[in-house]
Amino acid sequence: MEERQRKKRTQLRKNRQGRVRRRDLTKGFLTDADVPEIQDSVLGERISGKGELTRKRNVDYSGLLELTNSIDSGSSTGELSSNSKLGTVVSVHGLWSRVLDSSGTAHDCTVRGVLKSLSSVQRNTVAAGDRVSFRATEIGRGVIDTIHPRRGCISRLSRGRKHVIAANIDYLLIVASCAEPDPKFGLVDRYILTALYCDIKPLICFNKADLVEPKTLQQVVGVYAQLGFMTLFTSTKLGMNINYLRSLLTGRQTALAGQSGVGKSSLLNSIEPSLGLRVGSISPENEKGRHTTTSAIMIPWGGGGAVVDTPGIRQFQLWGMSPVEIAGLMPDFRPYVSKCRYSNCLHLREEQCAVKDAVSDSRIDHRRYESYFFLVNELQEQC
């Protein structure tokens, strides 16, 4: 009996709570007013882990989601503080973003840490053309607190993540050169698909028309015109269609896209002579363009509106599209998609495919089908 009375069951203390960082690390040195960034401190963050989690961290975002929602959904971060200002991002360079407020004053701003955490799927948190709210920290400096709802985003796949090139765009001006370098129609098709997917109106401009006879490209260019896309021949040396292009883009927010060396900067200088953008020449060794624009930058037009000059891109990988969506976005494929034998037909190697029959009968341009073929195979490899 005495032996039994000595043994009592007691509840063991669980030793599973990991060490967490204290919020008051700077207590006694700095106050919250001195360091505004301390408001972004995350409670409940583990310093150590087990096994493969040793080099990772678990963060509890409860409470922080009330401050900001997903950037793509465009929700604001709650009530703005009294010193917050509205502005537009005109360029991004590393950790700094150039923001213009309503008075036209430029501010070099960083991005609040919580916004970076919530946009980890993106390569960049903000992009040229974004409407943001920021608070000034000192003269000419500030911190971006809110990214307002986006529309018309030009994005691509880069290093496995989403790369937003420009936001809030009305027109996508796709610039290709008639020669020096030769036009890459496959790249033009990818830009068109991106514009249609993002509900942006594509404009196709074939620059350097003074180097060739336009009739040599009329057959290919006519395919885009027949599909309902606005297509222009331009020449900065001859001034061909420059005035018409200026009137078309005035009052709109436009993004310029195309490979290096097609004359995007020269075209902008002709439309707005006061810009004085740096212009380069193509390489004589490989007849490829040299990069003169290194990052996307928004340039306001004198008559209203703005243009986002983007760097030359030789390879443009689509973002957010599946292989089954591509044919539905191509106007020349659309009438035949529903006539295939199989409802999930990809129009590659399937039998009784109405799209392939239309290509054989020249109802669909064979070059457009080749562009589609390579693009769908590329998307299948990424999946």
C-alpha positions in Angstrom: 0.0 0.0 0.0 2.8 2.4 0.9 4.5 1.5 -2.4 1.4 2.6 -4.3 1.0 5.9 -2.5 4.5 6.9 -3.5 3.8 6.7 -7.2 1.6 9.5 -8.5 1.0 10.5 -12.1 1.8 14.1 -12.9 1.4 15.9 -16.1 4.7 16.4 -17.8 5.6 19.9 -19.1 5.8 19.9 -22.9 9.1 21.2 -24.2 8.0 21.8 -27.7 7.9 25.6 -27.9 10.7 27.0 -30.0 12.5 30.1 -29.2 10.9 33.2 -30.7 12.2 36.7 -31.4 11.1 39.3 -28.9 9.5 42.4 -30.3 11.3 44.7 -28.0 14.8 44.0 -29.2 15.5 47.7 -29.4 13.9 48.5 -26.0 16.1 50.9 -24.2 17.8 52.1 -27.3 15.1 53.2 -29.8 11.4 53.7 -29.7 8.7 52.8 -32.2 8.6 56.4 -33.3 12.3 56.4 -34.1 12.1 53.2 -36.1 8.8 53.0 -38.1 9.9 49.6 -39.6 9.6 47.9 -36.1 5.8 47.8 -36.9 6.7 45.2 -39.5 8.2 42.9 -36.9 6.7 39.4 -37.0 5.7 37.7 -33.8 6.0 34.0 -33.5 9.0 33.6 -35.9 11.1 30.5 -35.2 14.8 31.1 -35.0 15.7 27.4 -35.1 14.2 24.4 -36.9 14.6 20.7 -37.3 16.2 18.8 -40.2 15.6 20.4 -43.5 13.7 23.3 -41.8 16.9 24.5 -40.2 17.5 27.0 -43.0 13.9 28.0 -43.4 11.5 30.0 -41.2 7.8 29.8 -40.3 6.0 33.1 -40.1 2.6 33.7 -38.7 0.8 36.2 -41.0 -2.4 36.5 -38.9 -3.1 40.1 -38.4 -0.8 41.2 -41.2 -3.3 40.1 -43.8 -5.6 42.8 -42.4 -3.0 45.3 -43.3 -2.7 44.2 -46.9 -4.1 41.6 -49.3 -2.7 40.1 -52.4 -1.2 42.7 -54.7 -2.9 41.3 -57.8 -6.3 41.6 -56.2 -5.6 45.2 -55.6 -6.9 45.7 -52.1 -5.5 48.5 -50.1 -3.7 48.2 -46.8 -6.5 49.7 -44.7 -6.7 53.3 -43.7 -3.8 55.5 -44.8 -1.8 57.5 -42.3 -2.1 61.3 -42.4 1.3 61.7 -44.1 0.6 59.2 -46.9 0.6 60.4 -50.5 -0.6 59.0 -53.8 1.9 58.5 -56.6 2.9 56.6 -59.7 6.0 54.4 -60.0 8.0 55.5 -63.0 11.0 53.2 -62.7 12.5 50.5 -60.5 16.2 50.1 -59.8 17.0 47.3 -57.4 15.6 48.1 -53.9 14.6 51.6 -54.9 11.6 52.8 -56.9 11.2 56.3 -58.4 7.7 57.6 -57.5 6.1 60.8 -58.8 3.4 62.3 -56.6 0.4 64.4 -57.9 2.6 67.5 -58.0 5.2 65.9 -60.1 7.8 65.7 -57.4 10.0 62.6 -57.5 10.7 60.4 -54.5 13.1 57.5 -54.2 11.2 54.9 -52.2 11.7 51.5 -50.7 8.9 48.9 -50.4 7.5 47.9 -47.1 8.7 44.5 -46.0 5.2 43.0 -45.6 4.5 43.7 -49.3 7.6 41.8 -50.4 6.6 38.8 -48.2 3.1 38.7 -49.7 4.4 38.9 -53.3 7.0 36.2 -53.1 5.6 34.6 -56.2 6.7 37.6 -58.2 10.2 38.5 -59.2 9.4 42.2 -58.5 7.0 43.7 -56.0 6.3 46.9 -57.9 6.6 47.8 -61.6 6.5 50.9 -63.8 3.0 52.2 -64.0 1.8 51.0 -60.5 -0.4 53.4 -58.5 0.9 53.4 -55.0 0.5 55.1 -51.6 3.7 56.0 -49.8 4.8 58.0 -46.7 7.7 60.4 -46.9 10.5 59.7 -44.4 12.8 62.5 -45.4 13.2 64.9 -48.2 13.1 63.0 -51.5 12.8 59.6 -49.7 9.9 57.4 -48.7 8.4 54.0 -48.1 5.7 52.4 -50.3 2.8 51.2 -48.0 0.1 50.3 -50.6 -0.1 49.0 -54.2 -3.4 50.0 -55.6 -5.5 47.7 -57.9 -3.8 46.8 -61.2 -5.2 46.5 -64.6 -3.5 45.7 -67.9 -0.3 44.1 -66.7 2.4 43.0 -69.1 4.0 40.0 -67.4 6.4 37.2 -68.4 7.9 34.1 -66.9 11.4 34.8 -65.6 13.5 32.4 -63.4 10.4 30.4 -62.6 8.5 33.5 -61.2 6.2 36.2 -62.5 8.0 39.2 -63.8 5.6 42.2 -64.1 7.1 44.5 -66.8 4.5 47.3 -66.8 1.1 47.9 -65.1 -2.1 49.8 -65.8 -1.5 49.7 -69.6 -4.1 50.6 -72.3 -2.1 49.8 -75.4 0.8 47.5 -76.1 2.9 48.9 -79.0 4.8 45.9 -80.4 7.7 47.1 -82.4 9.5 44.9 -85.0 12.0 46.0 -87.6 11.7 45.3 -91.3 15.4 44.7 -91.4 18.6 45.0 -89.3 17.6 42.9 -87.3 15.2 40.7 -89.2 11.7 40.5 -87.8 11.0 37.8 -85.3 7.3 37.0 -85.9 7.2 34.3 -83.2 8.1 37.0 -80.7 5.4 39.3 -82.1 2.8 36.4 -81.7 3.8 36.0 -78.0 3.3 39.7 -77.3 -0.1 39.6 -79.0 -1.2 36.7 -76.9 0.0 38.4 -73.7 -2.0 41.6 -74.7 -5.2 39.6 -75.5 -4.8 37.6 -72.3 -4.5 40.8 -70.2 -7.3 42.6 -72.0 -4.9 45.1 -73.6 -5.2 46.4 -77.2 -2.1 45.4 -79.3 -0.7 47.7 -81.9 1.9 46.3 -84.3 4.6 48.6 -85.7 7.1 47.5 -88.3 9.9 50.1 -88.0 12.8 50.9 -90.4 10.5 50.7 -93.4 13.1 52.7 -95.3 15.5 49.7 -95.4 13.3 47.4 -97.5 10.4 47.6 -99.9 7.3 47.3 -97.8 5.7 45.0 -100.4 8.2 42.3 -99.5 6.6 42.0 -96.1 3.0 42.8 -97.1 1.9 39.2 -97.2 3.0 38.5 -93.6 1.9 41.9 -92.3 -1.5 41.4 -94.0 -2.1 38.4 -91.9 -2.1 40.5 -88.8 -4.3 43.2 -90.4 -6.9 40.6 -91.5 -7.1 39.4 -87.9 -8.2 42.9 -86.8 -4.9 44.1 -85.3 -3.8 47.6 -86.1 -0.6 47.4 -88.2 1.7 50.2 -89.2 4.9 50.7 -91.3 7.1 53.4 -89.7 10.4 55.1 -90.4 12.1 57.6 -88.3 14.3 58.7 -91.2 11.4 59.3 -93.5 8.9 60.4 -90.8 6.5 57.7 -92.1 3.3 57.5 -89.9 5.0 59.3 -87.0 2.4 62.0 -86.7 -0.4 59.4 -86.8 1.3 57.3 -84.1 1.6 60.4 -81.9 -2.1 61.2 -82.2 -2.9 57.6 -81.5 -0.9 57.3 -78.3 -1.7 60.8 -76.8 -3.9 60.5 -73.7 -3.2 56.8 -73.4 -0.8 54.7 -71.2 1.2 52.6 -73.6 3.9 50.0 -73.2 6.6 49.6 -75.8 7.8 46.1 -76.4 10.2 44.4 -78.9 13.6 42.9 -79.3 16.8 44.9 -79.0 17.8 47.0 -82.0 14.3 47.5 -83.6 14.4 51.2 -82.9 12.1 51.7 -79.9 14.1 54.6 -78.5 14.5 56.2 -81.9 10.7 55.9 -82.4 10.1 57.7 -79.1 12.5 60.5 -79.9 10.7 61.0 -83.2 7.3 61.2 -81.5 8.6 63.4 -78.6 11.8 65.2 -79.8 12.4 66.6 -76.3 13.1 63.2 -74.8 16.6 62.8 -76.1 16.8 59.1 -75.3 20.1 57.3 -75.9 20.1 55.4 -79.2 22.4 52.5 -80.1 23.4 50.6 -83.2 23.2 46.9 -84.0 26.2 44.7 -83.7 28.0 44.2 -87.1 29.1 40.7 -86.0 25.7 39.1 -85.4 23.3 41.8 -86.6 21.7 41.9 -83.1 20.7 45.0 -81.2 22.6 46.4 -78.2 20.7 47.2 -75.0 20.3 50.9 -74.6 17.3 50.7 -72.2 18.2 48.6 -69.1 15.0 48.8 -67.1 11.4 49.8 -67.7 10.8 53.5 -67.3 7.6 55.5 -67.6 7.8 58.7 -69.7 5.0 61.2 -69.7 3.7 62.6 -73.1 3.6 66.3 -73.6 -0.1 66.1 -74.7 -1.2 63.7 -72.0 -0.7 60.1 -71.2 2.5 58.2 -70.8 4.6 55.5 -72.4 6.6 52.7 -70.7 9.8 52.1 -72.5 10.9 48.5 -71.8 14.3 46.8 -72.3 14.7 44.8 -75.4 13.8 41.1 -74.9 15.0 38.3 -77.2 13.0 35.6 -75.4 9.6 36.1 -74.0 8.1 33.3 -72.0 4.3 33.5 -71.3 3.0 33.6 -67.8 -0.3 32.3 -66.5 -1.5 30.6 -69.6 -2.1 26.9 -70.1 -1.6 25.0 -73.4 -5.4 24.6 -73.8 -5.9 28.3 -73.6 -3.6 29.4 -76.4 -5.8 28.3 -79.4 -8.8 30.2 -77.9 -6.8 33.4 -77.7 -5.8 33.2 -81.4 -8.5 34.8 -83.6 -7.6 32.7 -86.7 -7.8 29.4 -84.7 -11.0 30.2 -82.8 -13.5 29.3 -85.5 -12.1 25.8 -85.8 -11.4 24.8 -82.2 -14.9 23.5 -81.5 -14.9 21.4 -84.6 -12.2 19.0 -83.6 -13.0 15.4 -82.8 -11.6 15.6 -79.2 -12.8 18.3 -76.9 -9.3 18.5 -75.3 -7.5 18.6 -78.6 -4.2 20.5 -78.6 -4.0 20.6 -82.4 -0.6 19.0 -82.5 -0.7 15.3 -83.3 -4.3 14.4 -82.8 -6.4 12.8 -85.5 -9.4 14.6 -87.1 -8.2 18.0 -86.0 -10.1 20.9 -87.6 -7.3 23.3 -87.0 -4.7 21.2 -88.8 -7.1 20.8 -91.7 -7.5 24.5 -91.9 -3.8 24.9 -92.0 -3.6 22.4 -94.8 -6.3 24.3 -96.8 -4.4 27.6 -96.2 -7.3 29.0 -94.1 -4.8 29.5 -91.3 -1.4 30.9 -92.1 1.2 28.1 -91.8 3.7 30.5 -90.1 1.2 31.3 -87.4 0.6 27.6 -86.8 4.4 27.0 -86.5 4.5 29.7 -83.9 1.6 28.0 -82.0 3.3 24.6 -82.3 6.5 25.7 -80.7 4.8 27.7 -78.0 2.5 24.9 -76.9 5.4 22.4 -76.7 7.3 24.9 -74.6 4.4 25.3 -72.2 4.0 21.5 -71.9 7.7 21.2 -71.0 7.2 23.8 -68.2 4.3 22.0 -66.7 
